[in-house]
Amino acid sequence: MNNLLLSEFLFGNENFGLNLNQSRPALYIFGFEIYLYALCIVTGMCLAILIGGLYFKKRGYDPYDITIYALAVIPLGVLGARAYIYIFPWSDRAIPDWSTFFDFRSGGLGIYGGVIVGYLTAMVLAKIRKQDFRIIADCIIPGVFLAQAMGRWGNFFNQEAYGNLITHVYDELPHAASGLFAKFNGYAVWIDARGGWYQATFFYESVCTFLGFLVCVLILTRSKKYKLGWCTAFYGLFYGTARLVIEGMRSDSLYLYIGTQLTDIKISQLVSIFSILLGLWTLSKIYRKQLLTAYG
């Protein structure tokens, strides 16, 4: 009986339901579709807030201060992520239609745009609140890594952020994968629209960012030589390098336009280089005294 009621709730109820058979699966609540892409993003945000609060407390700040930062950083970060794909559009959309900017349900967010705007927002807020931004950033970065690891799974459900065709490895497999998770095996993902197996670059990045989260946790909780700014520097260096490599595999990248002239420069690779340079600059600030002593 319980199984029957659960089945009715999930699949037979007009107000609530779950559909995993579409290319963009969704929960249905009172007939309103909530895509699993959105659920991945929101779950990541919630975990980031929880983790940030724990580290705020560990560093002597009020753990509820994280909600103040979240209320400013998350909305502006989402707008930054949205603006990223309009400022740097795909090659087949050289002139973006800004009238659709707030149509979030049509999809389209760029992680780097959200990180950049979120970083600047947190910096301004820390200054207003007279808090040490180095502490704030290091407390937030682990959650950012985890949120990105979660959010990349939204790309799986949307069948996007994949790489090159690799059918030569999977010729023996059926060309019509059945079942949602039969379309992914850890290395490749089946793309319905293209009818083939492609590099699962969304998964590669999810693994990298989860590893980044674990390293930050070890730095903040285990390292006795921890210095302010380490997590920020690590994010710039580690994520910048990982994204630089993975972006080179992707088949749906955003490209840099100079005026209306399309270049072959992938914008996220360019931003990754700046991210790496920012990480190196942050490290140089952390070890300024040692560097001056050694080379002064």
Phi, psi and omega in degrees: 000316179300318179296324179294317179295319179296318179298320179294321180295316186280321191241340186246356182275136182287334183268326181234144178189166179226128181232114180249018183257353180269163178294334175236083185302152182212152165274148177241119178236113184053039177080358182264126183279130173239110185289147179296336173303312180294321180296322177296316181296312183293320178299317177299318178298316181297318179294322179297319179296316180299313181294319178300319178297321179296319180283331172302313181296318181298327181267008175092006176268160174295122182300335180284351175298335181299330180291328178295316178293320181297319181295336178264315187289317186294308180299316180290326177296320177297318177296322177295319178296324178290316181297328183304317183278348175270324177287323179239078187285166174295161185298334181269009179218064185298326179246099184291151177267095184294346178293343180262009186305317185271008176274071186295334182289347177278354177089168176112093175221139177248118185306315183300321178299319179293319181294316182297310181293320179298319179298312181295322179296315179296324179296314180295316182295321178297322178294317179298320183273001180057044176247153182288113183296331179298319178292314181302311182297315181295331177285330184273326187305316179303318178294326177297315177303312183293321178298321178293321178298319177290315185298327180298335177291338173297327177295327177297312181294329179273355183055062180213178180057045177249170187254222186278157178292134180226038183298337182296338179276334188237029180299332183282349181272154178300146180269022174211082183298132181258137181087144187301308185276356171286351181268012181211135181229012178104326179250323183232159178229138179276125180253111184302315186297334182250351176061045180198172178265132183232157178303132183275067184296333176299322182287321178302315181290325178298317179296316181298315182290328176292321175297321176300320177299314181296319180296317179298320178298317179295320179297314185283332186251340187243326187285126177277348180257017182303137176235145179304131178100352182302314183295321178296314178297318180297318179301311181300316182286311187287307182291322178302315180292314180299315181291325178302317181286310185293323179299329178296338180271339189289148181254003182230042184283161172268138183246155180280131173253138171247102191070240175253007182269119179283132174256174177263018180272120176284121189298324182289333174289322177296316178295325178299322178297317177296323178298317178296317179297321178295321177297317178295320179296320178295319177298320180296326177291320181297319185253029182302314182297317179295322180292319179294322179292320184285322186242004181280000000 
